[in-house]
Amino acid sequence: MRILGIETSCDETGAAVIEGESKNKKVTLVSNVLASSLSFHSKTGGIIPETAAREQIKYIIPVIEQVLSESKSSKKKIVNRKSSIINLASIDAIAVTVGPGLIGSLLVGVETAKTLSYIYKIPIIPVNHLFGHIYANFIGKIHNSAADVQFPAIALIVSGGHTDLVLIENHQKIKWLGGTRDDAAGEAFDKIGRLLNLSYPGGPSIEKAAKAGNPKTFRFPRPLINSNDFDFSFSGLKTAVFREVQTMKSPQMRDPVAAGQLSNETISDISASVQEAIVDVLIYKTLKAAQKYKVKSILLGGGVAANQKLRDELKLKIENSPASTSEAGRAKLKIQFFVPEKWLCTDNAAMIASAAFYNYKPVPWNKITANPELYFY
């Protein structure tokens, strides 16, 4: 089965074609194309929804045409369908992100997918964007087959807009355990990066600056790390960094010192300390959930999953953590760790098509709507 994936939940315009094998439940990436309007948003230090949607209107058709053209090398038998500039002859289904996201951006992808589904009489599968980040871990270029991921599993989805822990008992049974109460981890990175006058997006910029910094210089708070739930909160961390910068002002100044007045060493130390605080919370909560539910796999997904410190530290802690939080739990966790290649952590259409394959539930095109507030269901 070939699935065309379409992703336009934020500022990226993505299309991908995956090949799904029903017999062994394996997904292979055939082609993937992504157009970004990041250069526009870098100038303003954040995403302007109207700008993102306008650029996606320009990109959506060329991106789909290109991904279909690049997928033609397959030996799959072509069925006789009406020819067009967009040739869906080799596509068996269409997967599209319906939410959560920016409403203008979502509409670009959803309405395009619905139109193609109607014209070519191809099944269409609506996909939750958050599920997509989970299923980036099931794409064949990363692992030999989906059988590598054993259930039950814990998935940590960490991005600019979301920080969530979910329990996956099987492909049809996914339970939300907890999430962010205010700022998501990626949002905190972006806001703190802006405070430090680093380039947008803040996550990669802070990670780069942190390499030259000392994470022990500042002891920033780890919000909710000891709470009896699986929720997250990073607004307090952002405030703590702001106040720390305030203390570095000159006595004569009434306003906080401009970030440009901070030395490169100070910026690096703050970045390293912020990164360590966020990573500590993410890992602690994830392992706590893994121990409670006795899972066999931990999956990492979302844009912040590209952070190398998070990837390395989580892998290391999984290998060295006890199987139980009790004193008697001396055995080590026997858990497999999965994380997508970095380019599959950020928004892309391959993960959307992958999610559709493992949760194949077609819906009539006229019953599908964009839902910017869609959450786990």
C-alpha positions in Angstrom: 0.0 0.0 0.0 1.2 3.5 -0.9 0.2 6.4 1.1 0.6 10.1 0.3 1.1 12.1 3.4 0.4 15.9 3.7 1.5 18.0 6.6 0.8 21.7 7.0 0.1 22.2 10.7 2.5 25.1 11.3 5.1 26.8 9.1 6.3 23.7 7.1 4.7 22.4 3.9 5.4 18.7 3.7 4.5 15.8 1.4 5.8 12.3 1.5 5.1 8.9 0.0 5.5 5.7 2.1 5.2 2.1 1.2 3.4 0.0 3.8 3.6 -3.8 3.9 0.5 -5.2 5.5 2.1 -8.7 6.0 5.0 -7.7 8.2 3.6 -4.2 9.2 6.7 -2.5 7.8 6.8 1.1 6.5 9.5 2.3 4.1 10.0 5.9 3.1 9.8 6.3 -0.7 10.1 10.0 -1.1 9.9 13.1 1.1 9.8 16.8 0.3 9.6 19.8 2.7 9.3 23.5 2.0 9.8 25.9 4.9 9.0 29.6 5.5 11.5 29.7 8.4 13.5 32.6 6.8 10.4 34.8 7.1 9.8 33.9 10.8 13.5 34.3 11.7 13.2 38.0 11.0 10.4 38.4 13.5 11.6 35.9 16.1 8.5 33.8 15.9 5.9 32.4 13.5 3.3 34.8 12.1 0.3 32.5 11.3 -0.9 34.6 8.3 2.6 34.5 6.7 2.9 30.8 7.2 -0.5 30.1 5.6 0.2 32.4 2.6 3.5 30.7 1.9 1.9 27.2 2.2 -0.7 28.2 -0.4 2.3 28.8 -2.8 4.1 25.6 -1.8 1.5 23.0 -1.5 0.9 22.0 -5.1 4.6 22.1 -6.2 5.6 20.1 -3.1 3.0 17.4 -3.9 4.0 17.3 -7.5 7.7 16.9 -6.6 7.2 14.1 -4.1 5.1 12.2 -6.5 7.6 12.6 -9.3 10.4 11.4 -7.0 8.4 8.3 -6.1 7.9 7.1 -9.7 11.0 4.9 -9.7 9.0 2.3 -7.8 8.2 -1.0 -9.6 4.6 -0.8 -8.3 2.1 -1.5 -11.1 0.3 1.7 -12.2 -3.5 1.5 -12.3 -5.4 3.4 -14.9 -6.6 6.6 -13.4 -7.3 9.9 -15.0 -4.1 11.8 -15.8 -3.4 15.2 -14.4 -0.6 17.5 -13.4 -0.9 15.8 -10.0 -0.7 12.1 -11.0 -2.0 9.9 -8.1 -1.9 6.7 -10.2 0.4 4.9 -7.8 -1.3 6.2 -4.6 -3.7 4.0 -2.6 -4.6 6.5 0.2 -4.0 10.0 1.3 -3.1 10.9 4.9 -3.4 14.5 6.1 -2.8 16.4 9.4 -6.1 17.7 10.7 -4.8 19.2 14.0 -3.6 20.5 16.3 -2.0 23.5 14.7 -2.6 26.9 13.2 -6.0 27.0 11.6 -4.9 28.8 8.4 -2.1 26.4 7.8 -4.2 23.3 8.6 -6.8 24.4 6.1 -4.3 24.5 3.3 -3.4 20.9 3.7 -6.8 19.6 4.6 -8.7 21.2 1.7 -6.0 20.1 -0.7 -6.2 16.5 0.5 -10.0 16.5 0.4 -10.0 17.8 -3.1 -7.6 15.1 -4.3 -9.6 12.4 -2.5 -12.8 13.5 -4.2 -11.3 13.8 -7.7 -9.4 10.5 -7.6 -11.8 8.5 -5.4 -8.9 7.7 -3.1 -9.5 7.0 0.6 -8.4 9.7 3.0 -7.2 9.2 6.6 -7.2 12.2 9.0 -4.2 12.2 11.3 -3.5 13.8 14.7 -0.3 15.7 14.3 0.9 14.5 17.8 0.4 10.9 16.8 2.6 11.6 13.7 5.5 12.4 16.0 5.1 9.0 17.6 5.0 7.2 14.3 8.2 8.8 13.0 9.8 6.0 15.0 8.2 3.3 12.8 9.6 4.4 9.5 11.7 1.6 7.9 14.8 3.6 7.2 15.3 3.9 11.0 14.4 0.4 12.1 14.1 -3.0 10.3 10.4 -3.3 11.1 7.7 -2.1 13.5 8.2 -5.4 15.4 11.3 -3.7 16.9 9.0 -1.5 19.0 7.5 -3.7 21.7 4.3 -2.8 23.6 3.5 -1.5 26.1 5.5 1.6 25.3 5.9 5.2 26.7 6.1 8.0 24.2 7.5 11.4 25.1 6.4 14.0 22.5 8.3 17.2 23.0 8.0 20.2 20.7 7.4 23.9 20.5 3.7 23.6 21.3 3.5 20.3 23.2 5.2 18.3 25.9 3.2 15.1 26.5 3.7 11.6 27.9 1.5 8.9 26.5 1.1 5.2 27.1 0.8 3.0 24.0 -0.7 -0.4 24.8 -1.1 -1.1 21.1 -1.7 0.8 17.9 -5.4 1.2 18.7 -5.0 2.0 22.4 -3.1 5.1 23.2 -3.6 6.8 26.6 -2.5 10.3 27.5 -0.8 10.4 30.9 0.2 14.1 31.3 1.3 17.2 29.5 2.3 20.8 29.8 0.2 23.1 32.0 1.7 26.3 30.4 4.8 26.7 28.2 6.0 23.5 26.4 9.7 22.7 26.4 10.2 24.0 22.9 8.3 27.2 23.7 10.5 27.8 26.7 13.6 27.3 24.5 12.3 29.8 22.0 11.4 32.5 24.6 14.6 32.1 26.5 16.5 32.2 23.3 14.8 35.5 22.4 15.7 36.8 25.9 19.4 36.0 25.2 19.2 37.6 21.7 19.8 34.2 20.0 18.5 33.4 16.6 15.1 31.8 16.1 14.3 29.0 16.6 15.7 29.1 20.2 16.1 25.4 20.7 19.0 24.8 18.2 20.5 28.1 19.1 20.6 27.4 22.9 21.9 23.9 22.2 24.8 25.4 20.1 25.6 28.0 22.7 25.4 25.4 25.5 28.4 23.5 24.1 30.7 26.2 25.3 28.9 26.7 28.6 29.0 25.2 32.2 25.6 23.8 33.1 26.4 24.1 36.8 26.9 27.9 36.7 23.2 28.6 37.3 20.8 26.3 39.3 17.6 27.0 37.6 14.3 25.4 38.9 13.1 22.0 37.6 9.3 22.7 37.7 7.0 19.8 38.8 9.8 17.3 38.8 8.6 15.9 42.1 4.9 16.2 41.5 2.7 13.0 41.7 1.6 13.2 38.1 3.1 13.3 34.6 2.5 17.0 33.9 5.1 19.5 32.9 5.5 23.3 33.4 8.3 25.4 32.0 6.9 29.0 32.4 8.6 29.2 35.9 11.9 28.3 34.4 11.5 31.0 31.8 10.7 33.5 34.6 13.7 32.4 36.6 16.0 33.1 33.7 14.5 36.5 33.1 15.1 37.4 36.8 18.7 36.1 36.6 19.3 38.4 33.7 17.7 41.3 35.6 20.3 40.9 38.4 23.1 41.5 35.9 22.0 45.1 35.2 23.9 48.1 36.2 22.8 49.9 39.4 21.8 53.0 37.4 19.6 51.0 35.1 15.9 50.6 35.9 15.2 48.1 33.1 16.8 44.7 32.6 20.1 44.6 30.9 19.9 44.2 27.2 20.8 40.7 26.1 23.5 42.2 23.8 25.3 43.4 27.0 25.8 39.9 28.2 29.1 38.3 27.5 29.3 35.3 25.2 30.5 33.2 28.2 27.4 34.2 30.3 25.1 33.4 27.4 26.7 30.0 27.0 26.5 29.3 30.8 22.8 30.3 30.9 22.1 28.2 27.8 23.8 25.1 29.2 22.0 25.5 32.6 18.6 26.0 30.9 19.2 23.0 28.7 20.1 20.8 31.6 17.1 21.9 33.6 14.7 21.0 30.8 16.4 17.7 30.0 16.4 16.7 33.7 12.6 17.2 34.0 11.8 15.4 30.7 14.0 12.4 31.5 12.8 12.0 35.2 9.2 12.1 34.3 9.6 9.7 31.3 11.5 7.1 33.4 9.0 7.5 36.2 6.2 6.6 33.8 8.2 3.7 32.3 8.7 2.2 35.8 5.1 2.6 36.8 3.6 1.0 33.6 6.4 -1.6 33.2 6.9 -0.7 29.5 9.1 -2.5 27.1 9.9 0.5 24.8 10.4 4.3 25.1 9.8 6.4 22.1 11.0 10.0 21.7 9.4 12.4 19.2 8.9 16.0 18.3 11.2 18.9 17.3 13.0 19.0 20.7 13.8 15.3 20.2 16.5 16.5 17.9 18.4 17.9 20.9 21.5 15.7 21.2 21.8 16.1 25.0 18.3 14.9 25.5 18.9 11.9 23.1 22.2 10.9 24.8 21.1 11.5 28.4 17.8 9.6 28.0 19.5 6.6 26.4 22.1 6.6 29.2 19.6 6.9 32.0 17.5 4.1 30.5 20.5 1.8 30.5 21.4 2.6 34.1 18.0 3.1 35.8 16.4 0.5 38.2 13.3 -1.3 37.0 11.4 -0.1 40.1 11.4 3.1 42.2 11.4 1.0 45.4 14.6 0.2 47.3 14.1 -3.5 46.5 14.1 -2.8 42.7 17.7 -3.5 42.0 17.2 -4.9 38.5 18.0 -2.6 35.6 15.3 -1.4 33.2 15.0 -3.7 30.2 13.7 -1.2 27.8 14.4 -0.5 24.2 14.9 3.2 23.3 13.8 4.6 19.9 14.3 8.1 18.5 13.9 9.2 14.9 16.7 10.6 12.8 16.9 14.3 13.5 15.3 15.4 10.2 12.3 13.3 11.1 11.9 14.9 14.5 10.7 18.2 13.1 7.4 18.5 11.3 7.3 16.3 8.1 4.7 14.4 6.1 6.5 11.0 6.3 5.4 10.6 9.9 1.8 11.5 9.0 1.7 8.8 6.4 3.3 6.3 8.8 0.7 7.1 11.5 -2.1 6.6 8.9 -0.7 3.2 7.9 -0.7 1.8 11.4 -4.1 3.4 12.2 -5.8 2.9 8.9 -9.3 4.5 9.4 -10.5 6.2 6.3 -13.2 8.9 6.7 -15.4 10.3 3.9 -13.7 13.4 2.5 -16.8 15.6 3.3 -16.7 14.5 7.0 -13.1 15.8 7.5 -12.5 19.2 9.1 -9.4 21.0 10.4 -9.3 21.2 14.2 -6.6 23.5 15.6 -7.5 22.4 19.1 -7.4 18.7 18.5 -5.7 16.8 21.2 -5.3 13.1 22.1 -8.5 11.1 21.7 
